Amino acid sequence: MGILQISVFIENKTGRLNRLTDLLEKSQISIRGFSLADTADFGIARFIVDKPLEAQEALRAAGFLTKTTLLLCMELPDRPGALDHVFTVVAEAGISVEYAYSLVSTYVALKVDDIERAEELLREQPVKLVEQSELERSLEPTDL
């Protein structure tokens, strides 16, 4: 069981991530989740997609260095402590979590170098910008 993740090693320069996502779009591959980690010169873009083997083939054909990894994936209930419970079970079993990220149907947070300009540009796009207050909500009794 598990899901396949594709890791892509990319140069840390403007437009490189867009080149990856554009290639996936043109290949009719849907991104279900992603994570981006960077250093000064290079980054690792990790993707969960609907067609991982096709995505890897397209990326390699375009000259990208890729690697696949098997990951555990789960759906958590939307309530306080749900993620903590998973980490507790895993930690008590002596299993180390190397990294984690969320998938589709969640919010996406981006660290950008010009937040005001990015917000201005994205307000004109078919996305909903989220304020901190929207992440704060009261649980209904049925959520418990």
N, C-alpha and C positions, 0 to 999 in steps of 0.2 A: 504494500500500500504506500501511499505518499504521493507527492506531486513533483514534477520536474521544474527546477529553476535554471534559467540560463544566465550565466555571468558573462559580461562583456567587458573587456579591458579597453579603456579609451583614454586618449590624451585629454588632459584637463584644460580645454580651450572652448571658447564660446562657439556654440553651434554643433558641437560633437554629439550631445545628447539628442538634439533635434534630428540629426542625421540618422540616429538609430531608430527613433520613433517613426520618422518618415518612412524608413525602409520597411518597418513592420506594418505600417498602414498600407503601403503599396503592395505588400505581400498578403493583404487581407488577414492579418493576424491581430487578434484583439488582446490588449494588455489587461490582465486581471489584477496585477499588483506589481510594484517596483520599489526598489531601494537604490539609493546612490550614495556611495562612500568615496571620498576623495582624499588625495594628498596634494602636495604642491604641483606636481607634474602630471599625475595619472589618476584615474578613477576606476571604480568597479561599479558598473550598472548591473543590477540584478533584476531579472524580469520573471514573472509568472505569466504565461500566455496560454491561449486556448489550444495552440498547435505548436508545442515546443520543438519537435524535431524539424518541422518546416521552418520555424523561426531560426533555429541554429544553422540550418543549411543556407538560408538567405543571408544571414549575417556573415557566415564564413565566405560565401561567394563574393560578398562586398569587401572582403579583406579584414574583417574583424576577428580577433582572437577570442574564442568563446570556450566555455566549460559548462557542463550540466552537473547539477547536484540534486540528489533526492532530498526533499524536505517533508516534514510533518506539517499538515495543515488542519485546522479545526475552525468551527464556527462557535463563537462564544456568546452567551447571553449578554444583553446590554444592561449590566447592573454592577454596582461597586463590588470589587473583589473577584470578579470572574477571571481576569488575567492573573491576579495574584494566586488564585487557587491552582491554576495550571503550573505556574512557576514553583509553587510549594510542592506539588506532587512530584515534579521533575527533580527538584533539588533534593528532596528527601530520599529519592532513589539514587542519588549520586550522579545524575546525568547533568552535563554542562550544556547550557544554551550558548551557542556561539554568536548568534544574532537572531533578530526577529523583526518582522514588519507586517503591516496589515494589507489586506487585499481589497477588491472591489466592494462597493457599498459603504465606503468609509470616506472620511475627509482626507484630503491630500494636503500636506503642509510642505511648503517650499521655502528654503533659505535662499534668498536672492540678494544681489549686491545693491539693488535700488528698489526698495519695497514700494515707495510712493509711485514711482513710474510704472512698475509692474501692476499695481492695483489700478492705476488709471487706464492702462491698456486692457486689462482683463475685465473691467466694468463694461466694456463695449463688446464682450464675447458672450457666448451662451454658457457661461459658468456662473455659479453663485459664490460670491466671496463670503466667507464665514467670519463672524466676529467672535471673540472669546465668550461673550454672553450666550451665544447659541450653543456652546458646548456645555453650558451649565443648565441642567434641567432637573426637575423633580421626578423621582420614580413613581409610577403609578403602582398601586397595590398588585396589579397583575404582573408587573415586572419582577416581583420578588420571588 
